[in-house]
């Protein structure tokens, strides 16, 4: 991922809105399977950009998705992440 940050001119930049992550970065950070990441794309939970066959994600979008999925206490006492509630 360092290569794409160098191309962007933001190597060493810690601003998450400008950091692009690839699939492996996401899988390693969150300890999830590639099928889980694919489901999130399909459900439009995590925005992405595609260059050819390669998919990239903004770190800020990942952080926003995680923030939206924070567990809240419901009246019933069950804890359900907002982003994963069924409609």
HUVEN-V975829 format. One line per field, one symbol per residue. burial: # if it has 9 or more other C-alpha atoms within 8 Angstrom, else .. Layout:
burial: ???
This chain:
burial: ....##...#.......######.###....#....#..##...####......########..#..##..........###.....
